[in-house]
Amino acid sequence: FLFLGAIGKSAQLGLHTWLPDAMEGPTPVSALIHAATMVTAGVFVLIRSSPILEYSSSGLFLVSLIGGLTALFAGTVGLVQYDIKKVIAYSTCSQLGYMFFACGMSNYSVGLFHLFNHGFFKALLFLGAGSVIHALLDEQDMRKMGGLIKLMPLTYIAILVGSLSLTGFPFLTGFYSKEVVLEIAFSKFSINSFFVYWLGVFAAFITSFYSIRLIYLVFFTKPNSYVRAVSSSHESSSFIFYVLGFLGFLSIFIGFIFKDLFIGLGTDFWANSIFNLYINSDILYAEFLDYYYKLIPLVFSIGGLFFSLFIYFIVYDYTFFIVKRRFFRYVYFFLAKKWYFDLLYNNIFVFNLLSAFYLLTFKVIDRGLIEFFGPLSFVRLINKFSALLSSFQTGFLYNYIFIVLLGLMFFIKLIFSLFFPDFNAFFNFGLFACLLSLVIFLSFDSKKQNT
């Protein structure tokens, strides 16, 4: 339950990731929730649940598998996004997968170290994107940008540093945690870990690709925006650049500075806050892997950079003739629809639950039980009782005399029951005879008046 709660709290780990569409806001708010708040919650809960997870190998594998699939899934969806903030937001989903990936490999400190590093370059990317959006009069579509490298060189440097750190470029902040996550997966030496490892490696390739794509469409391609937006574009205020410069500095050096403190061998930084079984500790194997195994994720990351450079800077004008083929169109729609997880989720769960609860809670409970035993039923009862009382108001004297005599008899009956119990049965017989006589008399009298 804690594991499921962690997934729900993070709100992004599942294979149906729709949060970047729903949680839109100003870029400072996006920088906060994507760099710290939203990401931290689920990972922190999962790390604090380490005493439970450590005793379940299947649970750990499930966490790592969902993390690897999320890293790959969110990366592929980010490939086809054109909103600059959505590209960065889906990269958050992808990096969140790496964090859970590390936790599923029983290396919670590495997962939290990547969370720590990720906060700096992700905040840098969002604030840099906010600087671009503000300069182009609130334009977020990358297809309507381009040519901004000469107009906004400082923003370009900030986004370039953040993107390279995101891809795990050597000796930047993201390199010191992202590569360790993948090395640990490789050092498990099991089929399950190898499968998740290759998911993470391909996700690293895709991350590099869409990072260069973002830089090209925003800064290098031909300007596609309105003349008014381009002519008014400018660098942000000096105060914003103090923040961007500070985050840029941390995105370069903070990983190197804190590496030994967070994940160094023998560090006592975590004390007793993280629980690890000795049979699950594989950090030593990762430390002493052969260097060519450690180079595999780096080669894929650099390969993604160069492949994206080749596509967008060299043969970009010719790619249209390739992607217009039916197969690539299907692939594009498949990724643009987020693998159709939203469609399946809505059709299987949301619509069925809504219809079921409409029939149950609305029709049966709200309009059924509550109305039957609640205000509507009470109002109907009062109306019927009022109509019954009104029927006695006939305007005929003999009906009123009958009611008075009836009330008098019940009063005498009460007196006899309290003070003369011995005559109670005799009075009951007399009361019944009198009532019967009154009914017969009144019935004959009413017939006589009707004639």
C-alpha positions in Angstrom: 0.0 0.0 0.0 2.9 2.4 0.7 4.3 1.6 -2.7 0.9 2.4 -4.4 0.7 5.5 -2.3 4.1 6.6 -3.4 3.0 6.2 -7.1 -0.2 8.1 -6.4 1.7 10.8 -4.6 4.2 11.3 -7.3 1.3 11.3 -9.7 3.5 10.7 -12.6 5.1 7.3 -12.3 2.3 5.3 -13.9 2.3 4.5 -17.6 -0.5 6.9 -18.3 1.2 10.2 -17.7 -1.2 13.1 -18.4 0.0 15.6 -15.7 2.0 17.8 -18.0 -1.2 18.6 -19.9 -3.3 19.2 -16.7 -0.8 21.0 -14.4 0.0 24.1 -16.3 1.0 27.3 -14.7 3.6 30.1 -14.8 7.2 28.9 -15.4 8.4 29.8 -11.8 5.6 27.6 -10.5 6.5 24.8 -13.0 10.1 25.1 -12.0 9.1 24.6 -8.3 6.8 21.7 -8.7 8.9 19.9 -11.4 12.2 20.5 -9.7 11.2 19.9 -6.1 7.6 19.5 -4.9 5.9 17.1 -7.3 9.0 14.9 -7.9 10.1 14.8 -4.3 6.9 13.5 -2.8 6.7 10.0 -4.4 10.4 9.3 -4.4 10.8 10.4 -0.7 7.9 8.1 0.4 9.4 5.2 -1.6 12.8 5.7 0.0 11.3 5.9 3.5 9.5 2.6 2.7 12.9 0.9 2.2 12.4 -1.3 5.3 9.4 -2.9 3.6 10.7 -3.0 0.0 14.0 -4.6 1.0 12.3 -7.8 2.0 10.4 -8.2 -1.3 12.5 -8.9 -4.4 9.4 -8.9 -6.6 8.3 -5.6 -5.2 11.7 -4.1 -6.0 11.7 -5.5 -9.5 8.2 -4.0 -10.1 9.4 -0.6 -8.9 12.4 -0.7 -11.2 10.4 -2.0 -14.2 7.8 0.7 -13.9 10.6 3.2 -13.5 12.4 2.0 -16.6 9.2 1.9 -18.6 8.2 5.4 -17.4 11.6 6.8 -18.4 11.2 5.3 -21.9 7.5 6.2 -22.3 7.8 9.8 -21.2 10.9 10.3 -23.4 9.1 9.0 -26.5 6.1 11.2 -25.8 8.4 14.2 -25.4 9.8 13.6 -28.8 6.7 14.8 -30.6 5.7 17.7 -28.3 5.8 21.2 -29.7 5.0 23.1 -26.5 8.3 24.1 -25.0 7.1 23.6 -21.5 5.6 20.2 -22.3 8.9 18.9 -23.6 10.6 19.9 -20.4 7.7 18.5 -18.3 7.8 15.1 -20.0 11.5 15.1 -19.4 10.6 15.4 -15.7 8.5 12.3 -16.0 11.4 10.5 -17.7 13.8 11.5 -15.0 11.3 10.5 -12.3 11.4 7.1 -13.9 15.2 7.0 -13.4 14.7 7.9 -9.7 12.3 5.0 -9.1 14.5 2.9 -11.3 17.4 3.4 -8.8 15.1 2.8 -5.8 14.0 -0.5 -7.4 17.7 -1.5 -7.5 18.0 -1.0 -3.8 20.1 2.1 -4.2 17.9 4.7 -2.6 20.7 7.1 -2.0 21.5 7.2 -5.7 17.8 7.8 -6.5 17.7 10.7 -4.1 21.1 12.0 -5.4 19.6 12.1 -8.9 16.5 13.9 -7.5 18.8 16.4 -5.9 20.8 17.0 -9.1 17.7 17.1 -11.2 16.2 19.9 -9.3 18.9 22.4 -10.3 19.0 21.8 -14.1 15.2 21.3 -14.3 14.6 24.6 -12.6 17.2 26.2 -15.0 15.3 24.8 -18.0 11.9 26.0 -16.9 13.1 29.5 -16.0 15.0 29.6 -19.3 11.8 28.6 -21.1 10.0 31.3 -19.2 12.5 33.8 -20.4 11.9 32.7 -24.1 8.1 32.7 -23.6 8.1 36.2 -22.1 10.3 37.5 -24.9 8.0 36.2 -27.6 4.8 37.7 -26.0 3.7 34.5 -24.3 4.3 32.2 -27.2 5.0 28.5 -26.2 4.8 26.7 -29.5 8.3 25.9 -30.7 7.1 25.9 -34.3 6.6 29.7 -34.0 10.0 30.4 -32.6 13.5 30.2 -34.1 16.5 32.4 -34.7 16.7 33.5 -31.1 20.4 32.7 -30.6 21.4 36.2 -31.7 18.6 38.0 -29.8 18.9 36.0 -26.5 22.4 34.6 -26.3 22.4 34.4 -22.5 19.1 32.5 -22.4 20.5 30.2 -25.0 23.6 29.4 -22.8 21.3 28.7 -19.8 19.1 26.3 -21.7 22.1 24.7 -23.4 23.7 24.0 -20.0 20.5 22.7 -18.5 19.8 20.4 -21.6 23.3 19.0 -21.6 23.1 18.3 -17.9 19.8 16.6 -18.4 21.3 14.3 -21.1 24.1 13.3 -18.7 26.9 15.1 -20.6 30.3 14.3 -19.1 31.3 16.2 -16.0 28.0 18.1 -15.7 25.7 17.6 -12.7 23.4 15.1 -14.4 26.3 12.9 -15.4 27.3 12.1 -11.8 23.9 10.6 -10.9 22.3 9.4 -14.2 25.3 7.3 -15.2 25.5 5.7 -11.7 21.9 4.7 -11.9 22.5 2.8 -15.1 25.8 1.3 -13.9 24.1 -0.1 -10.8 21.4 -1.7 -13.0 24.1 -3.4 -15.1 26.0 -4.6 -12.0 23.1 -6.6 -10.8 23.9 -9.3 -13.4 20.4 -10.6 -13.8 17.9 -10.8 -16.7 15.5 -8.5 -15.0 18.1 -5.8 -14.3 19.5 -6.1 -17.8 16.1 -5.5 -19.3 15.5 -2.5 -17.2 19.0 -1.3 -17.9 18.4 -1.2 -21.6 15.2 0.6 -21.1 17.1 3.3 -19.3 19.9 3.4 -21.9 17.4 3.9 -24.8 15.6 6.5 -22.7 19.0 8.3 -22.4 19.3 8.3 -26.2 15.8 9.7 -26.6 16.5 12.4 -23.9 19.5 13.6 -25.8 17.5 13.7 -29.1 14.6 15.8 -27.9 17.0 18.1 -26.0 18.8 19.1 -29.1 15.5 19.2 -31.0 14.3 21.8 -28.5 17.5 23.9 -28.9 17.3 23.8 -32.7 13.6 24.7 -33.0 13.9 27.6 -30.5 17.3 29.1 -31.3 18.7 27.9 -34.7 15.9 27.3 -37.2 14.5 30.2 -39.3 12.3 32.6 -37.4 8.7 31.6 -37.7 7.1 34.0 -35.2 5.2 37.2 -35.9 7.3 40.2 -36.8 5.9 42.1 -33.7 7.0 39.2 -31.4 10.5 38.9 -32.9 11.1 42.7 -33.0 10.1 43.1 -29.3 12.1 40.0 -28.1 14.9 40.8 -25.6 16.8 39.3 -22.8 15.1 39.2 -19.4 16.0 41.5 -16.6 19.2 41.3 -14.7 17.5 39.8 -11.7 16.3 36.8 -13.7 19.8 36.3 -15.0 21.3 36.3 -11.5 19.0 33.3 -10.9 19.8 31.6 -14.2 23.5 32.1 -13.6 23.3 30.7 -10.1 21.3 27.7 -11.3 23.7 27.3 -14.3 26.7 27.2 -12.0 25.0 24.5 -9.8 24.0 22.5 -12.9 27.7 22.3 -13.8 29.4 21.7 -10.5 26.9 20.6 -7.8 27.0 16.9 -8.8 30.8 16.8 -8.5 30.7 18.6 -5.2 28.2 16.3 -3.5 28.9 13.0 -5.2 31.0 11.6 -2.4 28.7 12.9 0.3 25.6 11.3 -1.2 26.8 8.1 -2.7 30.4 7.8 -1.7 31.6 4.4 -0.3 31.6 4.6 3.4 29.6 7.8 3.7 27.6 8.2 6.9 25.5 11.0 5.5 22.2 9.0 5.6 22.7 7.5 9.0 19.7 5.2 9.7 17.2 7.0 7.4 17.7 4.4 4.7 17.6 0.6 5.2 19.6 -1.7 3.0 20.0 -5.4 3.2 23.5 -6.4 2.6 22.5 -8.9 -0.1 21.0 -6.0 -2.1 24.0 -3.7 -1.9 25.7 -3.7 -5.3 27.4 -0.3 -5.2 30.8 -2.0 -5.1 30.2 -4.0 -8.2 29.2 -0.8 -10.0 32.3 0.9 -8.7 34.7 -1.7 -10.2 32.9 -2.4 -13.5 35.2 -2.4 -16.5 35.3 1.0 -18.1 33.8 -0.1 -21.5 30.6 -1.2 -19.7 30.4 2.2 -18.1 30.8 3.8 -21.5 27.7 2.2 -22.9 25.1 4.7 -21.5 27.5 7.6 -22.3 27.9 6.4 -25.9 24.1 6.2 -26.3 23.7 9.7 -24.8 26.3 11.2 -27.0 24.9 9.2 -29.9 21.5 10.8 -29.3 23.1 14.2 -29.4 24.9 13.6 -32.7 21.9 11.9 -34.3 19.7 14.8 -33.4 22.4 17.2 -34.7 22.5 15.2 -37.9 18.7 15.2 -38.3 18.0 18.9 -37.5 21.2 20.6 -38.7 22.2 18.6 -41.8 19.3 16.7 -43.4 16.3 18.5 -41.8 15.0 19.7 -45.2 14.9 16.2 -46.5 13.3 14.5 -43.5 9.8 15.5 -44.7 10.0 13.0 -47.5 10.8 10.2 -45.0 8.3 11.0 -42.3 5.4 11.5 -44.6 5.3 7.8 -45.2 2.4 5.9 -43.7 4.5 3.9 -41.2 6.1 7.1 -39.7 2.7 8.8 -39.6 1.4 5.9 -37.5 4.4 6.1 -35.2 4.0 9.8 -34.9 0.2 9.6 -34.0 1.0 6.7 -31.6 3.5 8.8 -29.7 1.4 12.0 -29.9 -1.5 10.2 -28.4 0.8 9.0 -25.6 0.7 5.4 -26.6 -3.2 5.6 -26.3 -2.9 5.1 -22.5 -5.2 8.1 -21.9 -7.8 6.6 -24.2 -7.6 3.1 -22.6 -7.7 4.6 -19.2 -10.8 6.7 -19.9 -12.6 3.9 -21.7 -11.8 1.2 -19.2 -11.8 3.0 -15.9 -13.2 6.5 -16.0 -16.3 6.1 -18.2 -17.2 2.8 -16.6 -16.8 4.2 -13.1 -18.8 7.3 -13.9 -21.7 5.3 -15.4 -21.6 2.8 -12.5 -21.6 5.5 -9.8 -24.3 7.4 -11.8 -26.6 4.3 -11.5 -25.5 3.5 -7.9 -24.9 6.8 -6.0 -27.2 9.1 -8.0 -30.1 6.9 -9.1 -30.2 4.5 -6.2 -28.8 6.4 -3.2 -29.3 10.1 -4.0 -32.6 10.0 -5.9 -33.7 6.7 -4.3 -32.9 6.0 -0.6 -32.2 9.6 0.5 -35.3 10.9 -1.2 -37.5 8.0 0.1 -36.3 8.4 3.7 -35.4 12.0 3.5 -37.1 15.4 2.9 -39.2 14.4 -0.1 -40.8 11.5 1.7 -41.4 13.7 4.7 -43.1 16.3 2.6 -45.3 13.7 0.9 -46.3 12.3 4.3 -47.3 15.8 5.6 -49.3 16.4 2.4 -51.2 13.1 2.8 -51.9 13.8 6.5 -53.0 17.3 5.7 -55.4 16.0 3.0 -56.8 13.5 5.5 -57.5 16.2 8.1 -59.0 18.4 5.5 -61.5 15.6 4.5 -63.1 16.0 8.0 -63.9 19.6 7.3 -67.1 18.8 5.4 -69.3 21.7 6.7 -72.0 19.3 8.0 -73.0 19.5 11.6 -73.5 15.8 12.2 -69.9 15.1 11.1 -68.6 17.5 13.7 -70.9 16.0 16.3 -69.5 12.5 15.4 -65.9 13.7 15.9 -66.7 15.3 19.2 -68.5 12.2 20.5 -65.7 10.0 19.3 -63.2 12.1 21.2 -65.4 12.1 24.3 -65.7 8.3 24.2 -61.9 7.9 24.0 -61.5 10.2 26.9 -64.0 8.2 29.0 -62.2 5.1 27.9 -59.0 6.5 29.3 -60.7 7.4 32.6 -62.1 3.8 32.9 -58.7 2.3 32.1 -57.0 4.3 34.8 -59.6 4.3 37.6 -62.1 1.5 36.9 -60.1 -1.3 35.3 -62.7 -3.9 36.3 -65.3 -2.3 34.0 -62.8 -1.9 31.1 -64.0 -4.9 29.1 -67.7 -3.9 29.6 -66.9 -0.3 28.4 -65.0 -1.6 25.4 -68.2 -3.5 24.4 -70.3 -0.4 25.0 -67.9 1.8 23.1 -67.9 -0.5 20.1 -71.7 -0.6 20.1 -72.0 3.2 20.3 -69.5 3.6 17.5 -71.3 1.2 15.3 -74.7 2.9 16.1 -73.2 6.3 15.2 -71.8 5.1 11.9 -75.1 3.5 10.9 -77.1 6.5 12.0 -74.8 8.9 10.2 -74.7 6.8 7.1 -78.6 6.8 6.9 -78.7 10.5 7.7 -76.2 11.3 4.9 -78.2 9.2 2.4 -81.4 11.1 3.5 -79.6 14.5 2.9 -78.3 13.4 -0.5 -81.9 12.5 -1.7 
